[in-house]
Amino acid sequence: MKTMTCKQLGGACDIKFSAETFEELAEKSKLHGMEMFQKQDPDHLEAMQKVMALMQQPQAMQAWFDTKKQEFDALADD
């Protein structure tokens, strides 16, 4: 089990997500992002705009995703 924060995943807060795989962690982060979007949290909305901009450039988005996965893989197990 490894843990990363919302900020480490490109978000805006220090909430922690723990998971066995990066894909599972990314899904938890996505659900958190959807919740913050529904609440119209300004800090999260700003972070989401940055990710949305990356999504317009598939190679940049893949590079970002790969970097975050490498960060996850390098973490020690909790």
C-alpha positions as CSV (number, residue, x, y, z in Angstrom):
1,M,0.0,0.0,0.0
2,K,1.3,3.4,-1.0
3,T,0.1,6.9,-0.2
4,M,0.1,10.2,-2.2
5,T,-1.7,13.5,-1.5
6,C,-4.1,15.3,-3.7
7,K,-1.3,18.0,-4.3
8,Q,1.2,15.3,-5.3
9,L,-1.4,14.2,-7.9
10,G,-1.8,17.7,-9.3
11,G,-4.7,18.7,-7.0
12,A,-5.1,21.4,-4.4
13,C,-5.2,19.9,-0.9
14,D,-3.4,17.6,1.5
15,I,-6.0,14.8,1.6
16,K,-4.2,11.4,1.4
17,F,-5.1,8.6,-0.9
18,S,-3.7,5.1,-0.3
19,A,-3.8,2.2,-2.8
20,E,-2.0,-0.9,-3.9
21,T,-1.7,0.3,-7.5
22,F,-1.3,3.7,-9.2
23,E,-4.5,3.1,-11.2
24,E,-6.5,2.6,-8.0
25,L,-4.9,5.7,-6.5
26,A,-5.8,7.7,-9.6
27,E,-9.4,6.6,-9.4
28,K,-9.6,7.7,-5.8
29,S,-8.2,11.0,-6.8
30,K,-10.6,11.3,-9.6
31,L,-13.6,10.7,-7.3
32,H,-12.2,13.3,-4.9
33,G,-11.9,15.8,-7.8
34,M,-15.5,15.1,-8.8
35,E,-16.6,15.9,-5.3
36,M,-14.6,19.1,-5.2
37,F,-16.0,20.1,-8.6
38,Q,-19.6,19.6,-7.3
39,K,-18.7,21.8,-4.3
40,Q,-17.1,24.3,-6.7
41,D,-14.0,24.5,-4.5
42,P,-12.0,27.3,-6.1
43,D,-8.5,25.8,-5.5
44,H,-9.5,22.5,-6.9
45,L,-11.2,24.1,-9.9
46,E,-7.9,25.9,-10.7
47,A,-6.0,22.7,-10.4
48,M,-8.5,21.0,-12.7
49,Q,-8.1,23.7,-15.3
50,K,-4.4,22.9,-15.5
51,V,-5.1,19.2,-16.0
52,M,-7.8,19.9,-18.6
53,A,-5.2,22.0,-20.5
54,L,-2.8,19.0,-20.4
55,M,-5.6,16.8,-21.7
56,Q,-5.7,18.9,-24.9
57,Q,-2.2,17.7,-25.7
58,P,-2.2,13.8,-25.5
59,Q,1.6,13.5,-25.4
60,A,1.9,16.0,-22.6
61,M,-0.9,14.3,-20.6
62,Q,0.8,10.9,-21.1
63,A,4.1,12.3,-19.9
64,W,2.4,13.9,-16.8
65,F,0.7,10.6,-16.1
66,D,3.9,8.6,-16.5
67,T,5.8,11.0,-14.2
68,K,3.1,10.6,-11.5
69,K,3.2,6.8,-11.9
70,Q,6.9,6.8,-11.5
71,E,6.6,8.9,-8.3
72,F,4.1,6.3,-7.0
73,D,6.3,3.4,-7.9
74,A,9.3,5.0,-6.2
75,L,7.4,5.4,-2.9
76,A,8.0,3.0,0.0
77,D,5.1,0.8,1.1
78,D,3.2,2.3,4.0
